[in-house]
Amino acid sequence: MCAYDGTEFAGWQKQPSGLAVQDKIEEALGNILGQAVRTVGSGRTDAGVHAQGQVFHFDAPWPHQESALLQAMRVNFPAGVLAVEIKKAPDDFHALLSANGKRYRYRVHRGWAMPEQDRFVYSLKGKALDLTLIREGMSVLLGEHDFSAFSAKRGDEEEEVSKIREVRKFFLEEKEEELHFVVEGNGFLYKMVRGLVGALLDLGAGKLDITQLQSILESRQRTEKVVSAPAKGLCLETVFYREVSA
């Protein structure tokens, strides 16, 4: 499992530019293990999105203790990427296919974030929000729905067959000068979390009402009414796994 500050990276998944987190991790593992290494992640994060608990797996021989490999990864990974934990996985474990849910956290600063915070939060710059209305909107979005209206097309790949996802939890935490939008689900479409948060921010600011939010959800069509919240406020916090055999 790794954590990263996504500000300077082109997202998680390998890119022709070589500037994705996965590119840098595979390069470091190749240097450590003396062979090409292919990693499989639990899913993608977009450019500018952060992670505390991105899970990935790879297959390679390692004759030493796991702690030695963890230390080597920490030394060789680039700035902004940290190897948090490593463990030998059972044969039937797959970082992507074994996952059955994820938790994301979106951080909003009520005022003006200090420079050292600004990479990780979206600043409201003093704009007032109706938090009661935002929580009401979250309840509308709970459950299993077609979330096409809050996702986006990647453009260069085949579209996912089903756009139906289950939002299991959606709640707001108030932490001093910050608001945290926390969402858990069985999976998320491309830019879906940022679309949901963007719509809720507009709801809280009076640009949308509950009836409009409900109509947007039921329309299953992305329009200009849904504006994605900036990537920098979003963090992949946890990946959940079903039990696999030892």
N, C-alpha and C positions, 0 to 999 in steps of 0.2 A: 504494500500500500504506500502511496506517496501523496504529498501535498505540494501545491505550487501556487505561486503568484503568477497569474496568467497575463499580466500586463504586457510583457515583452514577447509573448509567445503567440504563434498562429493557431491557438487551440491545442487540443490533445492530439488529434489524429495526424499521422504522417502527412507531410506536404512536400510538393516538389522543391519548395524553397529550403527544406531542411530545418525550418524554424519552429516546428511543433514540439511540444513536450515529449511526445513519443519518439520523435527523431533523436532528441538529445539523450533520452534514457537508453535507447538502443545503441547509440554511439558509445556511451559510457560503459554499458554492459559488455559490448564487444571488446573494449580495452581491458576490462577486468578479466573476462573469461577467455580471451584469446581466440574468439570465434564470432561469426555473425550470429546475432540473437534477434529473434522476432518476438515481440511482445503482443499480447492481446489485452485490451483495456475493457473495463466494465461498460464503457460507452464514451461518447464524445463530450467535450466541452468546447464552446466556441472561443474564438480569439478574444482575449480580454477577460474571460471568465476564470475564476479561481477554483481551487479544490483543497479540501482538508483530508478527504478520504477516497481518493481515486484508487481503485483496485486494478491491478493488472497481473497477468501470469506469463511465464515463459518457461521453456524447457532447456536445461543445460546442466552438464555435470558440474558438481562442486564438492570436492573431497574434504572440505574443511567445515568448521562449525557455521551455523547460520549467522551467528553474531559477527563473524569475520566478513561474511558477504555483505551484511547490512552496513558495517563500517566502511567497506570498500565502496559501496554505492554512495554513501554519504560524502565521502571524500571526492569521488569522481563526478557526481552529478553537478550540473551547472548551478550557478547562483539563481535562486528563485525556485529551485526544486529540491525537496527533501524526501529521502526514503524514510518513512515513518516506522514501518514494520515489515518483516519478512518471515514467511513460514513455508514449510514444505506442504504442498497441497495434495489431497487424494487424487488418484488417477482420473476420476470422473468430474473433477472441478473444472469449470470454465468461467473465466472472469466475466464474460458477457452473458453466456447462456444460462449460467447458474444463478444469476441475479434475479430477484423477484421484487425489487423495489429500490427507490432512492429518496433521499431527503436533500432538498436544496434550501438555502437560506439567502434571502436578498436583504441587504442592509441599506437603510435610508437614514441620512443625517438630517435632523429637523432644520438645522441652520446651515452654516458654512463649515465644511469639514476642514480640519487642519491639514497642511500639506502631507504629513506622514500617514494620514487616514484616507486621503482623497483617492488613492489607488483602489480602495476596497469598498467605498460607499458612494451612493448617489446623493448629492446634496440638494435639499429642497430650497435652501437659501431663504428660509423664513416663511415659505408658503404654507398656509394653514390647510390641514386635512381634517375631514370628518371621519374619525376612526370608527365610530359606531356604524356608519354607512359602509366603510371598508369591510368590517367584520360581517355585515349583512351580505355583502357581495361575495365574500369567501364562502358563505353557506350555500349560495346559489351554484358555485363552481364545484362543490363537493360531489363525489360520486362518480359514476361511469357515464361518460359523454363522448361524443365526437368533438374533439377540440380543434378541428381544422381552422376555426375562426381566430384562434390564438397562436397558430403555428405559421411557419413560412416554408417556402420551397427552397431546396438547396440549389436547384438549377442545373446541376451537372450530373445528377444521379437519378436512378429509378425512384419513383415515389413509393412510400410505404403503402401497402395494400389497405391496412386498417388504420384509421385515425382515432379509433376509440381507445381511451385511456381511463384509468380509475384514479381519481384524486382521493386519497384515503384520509388525509389530514391537511387542513389549511388554517393557520392561525397567525395572529399578530402578537409580537412581544414588544413591550415598551422598555427600553434600556437607556435610562438617562437621556442623552441627546439623540439617541438612535431609535428607529423603528425597524424591527426584523420581521419580514414576511417569511414564514416557514411553511414549506409544502412538501408532503410525502405522497408518492404515488407508485403504481406498479411500473410506470415508465412515462417518458415525456417525449413529445414531438420536438422537432427542430425549432428552437426559439420559443417553445411553448411557455416556459416559466417566465421568461422576460415579457411575453405577451400578456400573460395573466396579471403580472405585477403592474405593467403599464396601464392596463385597463382599470385595475383597482385604484391606482394613483389618480387617474382621471375621474373615477367615481368619487373618491374622497375630496377632490378639488372642485366638484360640481360640474365637470364637463360631461359626465354621463350620469344617468340615474339607473336605479335597479331594473326597471322595465327594459331600458335599452341594453343593459348588460345581459339580461336574460334573452333578449331578441338576438343579440350578437352570437351568443352561445348556440342558440337553436338554428341560426342561419347556416352554420358550418362553412361560412365564406369569409376569408380574410379581407378586410377593407381598411381604408384609411382611418376608420374609427378606432382601431386598435394600434397603438404605438408602443413598440417594444421598449421596456426600460433599458437603460444603458448596461452594457455587459459588465462593467467594473464592479457593480454592486452584488453580483451573483457568485455564489460559492456552492460547489458540490460538497455537501457535508458528510453524507454517509451512503454507502451502498449496502443493501440488505440482501442476504442470501438464504435460499432454502437449504435444508440439510442435505448433505451428500454423503455417500457411503465412504467408509475409511478404507 
